Amino acid sequence: MTGFARFETDIQGRLVAWELRSVNGKGLDAKIRLNSGYEALEPDIRRMMSGHLVRGNLQISLQLQKSIGESTPAVNMAVLMDYAAVCDSLVANGHAALPTADGLLALRGVIDQPVDMVVQPDKPLLDEMLLAFASGLDRLISARQAEGREIAQVLMRRLDEMESLVVAAEADDARRPAVIQARLKAQVEALLGTGIGLDEGRLAQEAALLATRADVQEELDRLRAHIAAARTMLAEGGAVGRRLDFLSQEFNRESNTLCAKSNATSLTAIGLQLKVVVDQFREQVQNIE
């Protein structure tokens, strides 16, 4: 959702520049700065923006000046000297430090805005301004799309990592009933002493019960389904950020359950690594529309 675009053109003797900046946002919000007299452009700007964008915090500004080569700053010397006199008095009395040139020039009224920049524009001029804005908006969309393609590749790599971890979890020997039974037998013998005989039938029943409780195949199957769905969304393109954010929550839910049901350190390690990758995936999802 991040991007920057600037479009400059000459309209009726004026150098017109539109600047558009976009950063991440849950919804679509725009702060629009227009020159005096051009406020009528804002409703059309918002309509055009909402027709092409879904999410992001935007800053849109219009910059106007005379054509290149004709624009010169107009300094109101009378106002500037009045400010300077006040500053001299304050400095002499020890109430202020010496002012800087840029500080004085920034004071209200020191630099006059060209008169022709604040006249009420007519409809043909406004229409041309909107056409220029449309060109700037196209550039911003292109910048956001380029970023989106890069992020999509990152997300695909995260999905590949998730799938590899799912495969590793499915192949983990700690999930096999025979391994669970052997581990349970060793634990019971260590607790009761090796000289005490064990009921092999009861041991098998307990091992089977533990295996059932620790079975994570359902979680692994859901993870595979979510991974496939995410890949499909990324391949289709478009505004998929909200749907991917929902899938991120599902990834996190399944990885938490995997860790909770784990019956061995090897499977827990896989689950924890899966949680790391899911967090990385979700962080990147916040950057796309």
C-alpha positions as CSV (number, residue, x, y, z in Angstrom):
1,M,0.0,0.0,0.0
2,T,3.0,2.3,0.0
3,G,4.0,4.4,-2.9
4,F,4.9,7.9,-4.2
5,A,4.0,9.7,-7.4
6,R,4.5,13.2,-8.8
7,F,3.0,14.5,-12.0
8,E,3.9,17.9,-13.4
9,T,2.3,19.7,-16.4
10,D,1.7,23.2,-17.7
11,I,-1.9,24.3,-17.6
12,Q,-2.9,27.7,-18.9
13,G,0.4,29.3,-18.1
14,R,0.7,27.6,-14.7
15,L,3.1,24.9,-13.6
16,V,0.9,22.3,-11.9
17,A,2.3,19.6,-9.8
18,W,0.4,16.8,-8.0
19,E,2.2,14.8,-5.3
20,L,0.6,11.6,-4.0
21,R,2.0,9.6,-1.1
22,S,0.6,6.4,0.3
23,V,1.4,4.4,3.4
24,N,-0.2,1.4,5.0
25,G,-3.7,1.7,6.6
26,K,-6.5,-0.6,7.5
27,G,-9.0,1.5,5.5
28,L,-8.8,4.2,2.9
29,D,-8.1,7.7,4.2
30,A,-6.8,10.8,2.5
31,K,-5.5,14.2,3.6
32,I,-5.8,16.6,0.7
33,R,-4.0,20.0,0.5
34,L,-5.3,22.3,-2.1
35,N,-4.4,25.9,-3.0
36,S,-6.9,28.6,-2.1
37,G,-9.7,28.7,-4.7
38,Y,-9.3,25.1,-5.8
39,E,-11.3,23.5,-2.9
40,A,-14.0,22.4,-5.4
41,L,-11.6,19.7,-6.7
42,E,-11.7,17.7,-3.4
43,P,-15.0,15.8,-4.0
44,D,-13.9,14.6,-7.4
45,I,-10.5,13.7,-6.1
46,R,-12.0,11.5,-3.4
47,R,-14.4,9.9,-5.9
48,M,-11.5,9.1,-8.3
49,M,-9.4,7.8,-5.4
50,S,-12.0,5.5,-4.0
51,G,-12.8,4.2,-7.4
52,H,-9.2,2.7,-7.7
53,L,-8.0,2.2,-4.1
54,V,-9.3,0.2,-1.2
55,R,-6.8,0.6,1.6
56,G,-4.0,3.1,2.6
57,N,-3.4,6.4,4.2
58,L,-2.8,9.0,1.5
59,Q,-1.4,12.5,1.4
60,I,-2.3,14.5,-1.7
61,S,-1.0,18.0,-2.4
62,L,-1.4,20.4,-5.3
63,Q,1.4,22.8,-6.1
64,L,0.9,25.8,-8.4
65,Q,3.2,28.5,-9.7
66,K,3.7,30.4,-12.9
67,S,5.2,28.7,-15.9
68,I,8.9,27.7,-15.6
69,G,11.1,30.7,-15.9
70,E,8.4,33.2,-14.9
71,S,8.0,32.4,-11.2
72,T,9.9,34.6,-8.8
73,P,9.3,34.9,-5.1
74,A,7.6,38.2,-4.1
75,V,9.0,39.5,-0.8
76,N,7.0,42.2,0.9
77,M,9.8,44.4,2.1
78,A,7.6,46.6,4.2
79,V,6.3,43.7,6.3
80,L,9.8,42.2,6.5
81,M,11.3,45.5,7.9
82,D,8.5,45.7,10.5
83,Y,9.3,42.2,11.7
84,A,13.0,43.0,11.7
85,A,12.4,46.2,13.8
86,V,10.5,44.2,16.4
87,C,13.2,41.5,16.5
88,D,15.9,44.2,17.0
89,S,14.0,45.5,20.0
90,L,13.6,42.1,21.5
91,V,17.2,41.2,20.9
92,A,18.4,44.5,22.4
93,N,16.4,43.8,25.6
94,G,17.7,40.3,25.9
95,H,14.3,38.7,25.2
96,A,15.2,36.9,22.0
97,A,18.1,35.6,20.0
98,L,19.1,37.0,16.6
99,P,16.6,35.8,14.0
100,T,17.7,33.8,10.9
101,A,16.8,34.7,7.4
102,D,14.7,31.6,6.8
103,G,12.9,32.3,10.0
104,L,12.0,35.8,9.0
105,L,10.9,34.7,5.5
106,A,8.6,32.1,7.0
107,L,6.6,34.7,8.9
108,R,3.0,35.4,7.7
109,G,2.8,38.1,5.0
110,V,6.6,38.3,4.3
111,I,6.3,36.4,1.0
112,D,3.3,37.3,-1.2
113,Q,1.5,34.5,-3.1
114,P,1.2,35.5,-6.8
115,V,-2.2,37.1,-7.4
116,D,-3.0,34.9,-10.4
117,M,-2.6,31.8,-8.2
118,V,-5.5,32.6,-6.0
119,V,-8.1,33.8,-8.5
120,Q,-11.3,31.7,-8.7
121,P,-10.6,29.1,-11.4
122,D,-13.2,28.4,-14.0
123,K,-14.6,24.9,-14.9
124,P,-12.2,24.3,-17.9
125,L,-9.3,24.9,-15.6
126,L,-10.6,22.6,-12.9
127,D,-11.3,19.9,-15.5
128,E,-7.7,20.1,-16.7
129,M,-6.5,19.9,-13.1
130,L,-8.5,16.7,-12.6
131,L,-7.0,15.2,-15.7
132,A,-3.5,16.0,-14.3
133,F,-4.6,14.4,-11.0
134,A,-5.7,11.3,-12.8
135,S,-2.3,10.9,-14.4
136,G,-0.7,11.3,-10.9
137,L,-3.1,8.7,-9.5
138,D,-2.2,6.3,-12.3
139,R,1.5,6.6,-11.4
140,L,0.7,6.0,-7.7
141,I,-1.3,2.9,-8.6
142,S,1.6,1.6,-10.7
143,A,4.0,2.2,-7.8
144,R,1.7,0.4,-5.4
145,Q,1.3,-2.5,-7.8
146,A,5.1,-2.8,-8.2
147,E,5.4,-3.1,-4.5
148,G,2.6,-5.6,-4.3
149,R,4.4,-7.9,-6.8
150,E,7.5,-7.8,-4.7
151,I,5.5,-8.6,-1.5
152,A,3.7,-11.4,-3.2
153,Q,7.0,-13.1,-3.9
154,V,7.9,-12.8,-0.2
155,L,4.6,-14.2,0.8
156,M,5.0,-17.1,-1.6
157,R,8.4,-17.9,0.0
158,R,6.8,-17.9,3.5
159,L,4.0,-20.3,2.2
160,D,6.7,-22.6,0.9
161,E,8.4,-22.6,4.3
162,M,5.0,-23.4,6.0
163,E,4.5,-26.3,3.6
164,S,7.9,-27.7,4.4
165,L,7.2,-27.5,8.1
166,V,3.9,-29.3,7.6
167,V,5.7,-32.1,5.7
168,A,8.3,-32.3,8.5
169,A,5.5,-32.6,11.1
170,E,3.7,-35.3,9.1
171,A,7.0,-37.3,8.9
172,D,8.0,-36.8,12.5
173,D,8.5,-40.3,14.1
174,A,7.2,-39.0,17.5
175,R,3.7,-39.2,16.1
176,R,3.9,-43.0,15.5
177,P,2.0,-45.1,18.1
178,A,5.0,-47.5,18.4
179,V,7.3,-44.6,19.3
180,I,4.7,-43.2,21.8
181,Q,4.4,-46.7,23.4
182,A,8.1,-47.1,23.7
183,R,8.5,-43.7,25.3
184,L,5.6,-44.3,27.7
185,K,7.1,-47.7,28.7
186,A,10.5,-46.1,29.4
187,Q,8.8,-43.3,31.5
188,V,6.7,-45.8,33.5
189,E,9.8,-48.1,34.2
190,A,11.8,-45.1,35.3
191,L,9.0,-44.1,37.7
192,L,8.3,-47.6,39.1
193,G,11.6,-49.2,38.8
194,T,12.9,-51.6,36.2
195,G,12.2,-54.7,38.3
196,I,8.4,-54.3,38.2
197,G,6.6,-56.0,35.3
198,L,4.3,-54.1,33.1
199,D,1.0,-55.1,31.6
200,E,1.7,-54.9,27.9
201,G,-2.0,-54.8,27.0
202,R,-2.7,-51.9,29.3
203,L,0.5,-50.2,28.1
204,A,-0.7,-50.5,24.5
205,Q,-4.1,-49.0,25.5
206,E,-2.5,-46.0,27.2
207,A,-0.2,-45.4,24.3
208,A,-3.1,-45.5,21.9
209,L,-5.0,-43.0,24.0
210,L,-2.0,-40.7,24.1
211,A,-1.6,-41.0,20.4
212,T,-5.3,-40.1,19.8
213,R,-5.0,-37.0,22.1
214,A,-1.8,-35.9,20.4
215,D,-3.0,-36.5,16.8
216,V,-2.4,-33.3,14.8
217,Q,-3.3,-34.6,11.4
218,E,-6.5,-32.5,11.3
219,E,-4.5,-29.4,12.0
220,L,-1.9,-30.3,9.4
221,D,-4.7,-30.9,6.8
222,R,-6.2,-27.5,7.6
223,L,-2.8,-25.8,7.2
224,R,-2.4,-27.4,3.8
225,A,-5.8,-26.2,2.8
226,H,-5.1,-22.6,4.0
227,I,-1.7,-22.6,2.2
228,A,-3.4,-23.6,-1.0
229,A,-6.1,-20.9,-0.6
230,A,-3.4,-18.3,0.0
231,R,-1.5,-19.3,-3.1
232,T,-4.7,-19.0,-5.1
233,M,-5.4,-15.5,-3.8
234,L,-1.9,-14.3,-4.6
235,A,-2.1,-15.8,-8.1
236,E,-5.4,-14.1,-8.8
237,G,-4.2,-10.7,-7.6
238,G,-6.4,-7.8,-6.8
239,A,-7.3,-6.4,-3.3
240,V,-6.7,-9.6,-1.3
241,G,-5.2,-8.0,1.8
242,R,-8.2,-8.5,4.1
243,R,-8.7,-12.1,3.1
244,L,-5.0,-12.9,3.6
245,D,-5.2,-11.3,7.0
246,F,-8.0,-13.6,7.9
247,L,-5.9,-16.6,6.7
248,S,-3.0,-15.4,8.8
249,Q,-5.2,-15.7,11.9
250,E,-6.1,-19.2,10.8
251,F,-2.5,-20.1,10.3
252,N,-1.7,-18.8,13.8
253,R,-4.6,-20.8,15.3
254,E,-3.5,-24.1,13.8
255,S,0.2,-23.6,14.8
256,N,-0.9,-22.8,18.4
257,T,-3.0,-26.0,18.5
258,L,-0.1,-28.0,17.0
259,C,2.2,-26.8,19.8
260,A,-0.5,-27.5,22.4
261,K,-1.1,-31.1,21.3
262,S,2.6,-31.9,20.7
263,N,3.8,-35.0,22.6
264,A,7.5,-34.6,21.8
265,T,10.2,-31.9,21.7
266,S,10.8,-32.5,17.9
267,L,7.1,-31.7,17.1
268,T,7.0,-28.7,19.4
269,A,10.1,-27.3,17.7
270,I,8.4,-27.6,14.3
271,G,5.3,-25.9,15.7
272,L,7.3,-23.0,17.2
273,Q,9.2,-22.5,13.9
274,L,5.8,-22.5,12.1
275,K,4.6,-19.8,14.4
276,V,7.7,-17.7,13.5
277,V,7.0,-18.0,9.8
278,V,3.3,-17.3,10.3
279,D,4.2,-14.1,12.1
280,Q,6.5,-13.1,9.2
281,F,3.7,-13.8,6.8
282,R,1.1,-11.8,8.7
283,E,3.5,-8.8,9.0
284,Q,3.9,-8.7,5.3
285,V,0.2,-9.0,4.7
286,Q,-0.4,-5.7,6.4
287,N,1.5,-4.1,3.6
288,I,-0.8,-5.0,0.8
289,E,-4.2,-3.8,-0.3
